[in-house]
C-alpha cells in the first residue's frame, strides 16, 4: 500500500534492528528511549496466543512509522471468548509527524489484522492528559473510541526521593521538604484509621505465602479469578498464559502473593514487581483478585512486602469507584491525578459495542 509517497507493509523478524532504531529516535529523551531486543522477541515471537502483527511505514526504504498489534484473548460479560488485539509501540519518526502517517498506518495495520488473523476488536492504553492531546485525535480518525479512565493511585513512602524526581530544581531541598511532607501526609493518613474498620476481621485462619521466582500458579487461582471477574469483560487467564506473562518475561521480575483460607483454597492472589523510575524505586501492584472480605489483608501484605524491598512509593492502577476504594483510602493511597485512558476499536463499529463493565489494570499491558 502507498500513500503520499510512503509505502506500508508488514514487518518481519529481519526488520527488528531498524525498528529498535526507530524506537530510539521516536522516544529520544524519555524514560523509554531504549527497548531491549529480548523484550521484542518475547512480545512478537514468543506470545503463546500468536505472533504479533507489525505495520510499517517506509520512506525510501527507511522505516519512519510503526504500529503493532499483539493477539490477546478476552472474555465478555457472558463468558464468551473474544479474539482481541493489543496495540503497542505506536510511533512515528520526529521528521514525519503531523503528516498523516499515524492515521494511514493505523488503518493499514488494523485492516491487515482483520484480514489475516480475524481480529475484529482491539484495545489500547494512553497515558496522561498530555499524551492524549497529542495522539487521541489521530486514534479517533482511525476509528478508536475512548472508554474508561484508570487512575494511578500512589502510596508515597520516601518523600525526599519523590520530590527530587518530580521537581528536579528542588532536589537540594528535597530532604527538608520530604520530612515536612511526610509529617503532613502521615498525620492526614491516620484520620481514616480513627474510625472502626470492617476489613481487619473479615476472615480467620488465613495463610500467606510469597514467591519471588518460579511463580507457581494453580487451578485454584484460576477458579478464584473466574469467580472474581464473573459478569465482567476481562482478560482470559490460564496457567499457561500466566506462566508466559510472569515467569518468562525477559526484563521484569515478578513476585506472587497468595492467601489461602482455612480450607486450603485460594482466597486472594496478587502479582507485583519493582520498577526503577530514574531515581525512584517504585513498587507496582500489577494484578490482583480475591474473595470478598480479603482485600484489606491482601493489600496490607503487599505494602509490607514492598516496604521490605525498599520501595520509595507503591502504585496501583484502578477505577475511581472499585471493589477496593475504601481499602485504598484506609491504607493511605492517594489519587495522583495521572491516568491511563483505555480506548477500544471494533471493525464492526456498532453503537453500544464498547465492552460492558470491563475489568482492566496493569496486567492488561504492563508486560509491554
Protein Blocks (a to p, Z undefined) as FASTA:
>chain_A
ZZehiacddddfklmmmmmmmmmmmmgoiaklbccfklmmmmmmmgmnbpcddddddeeh
iafbdcdddddddddfkopacdddddehiacdfklgonommmmmmmmmmmmmmmmnopab
dcdddehjklmmmmmmmmmmnopacddddddddddfblmlmmmmmmmmlmmmmmmmmmmm
mmmmmmmmmmmmmpccfklmmpghiacdddfbhpacdfklmmmmmmmmgoiacddddfkl
mmmmmmmpckbccdddddddfkopafbdcddddddehjaccdddfbdcddehilmmmmmm
mmmmmmmnopabdcddddfbdcklmmmmmnopacehiacddddddfklpghiacehiacd
fklmmmZZ
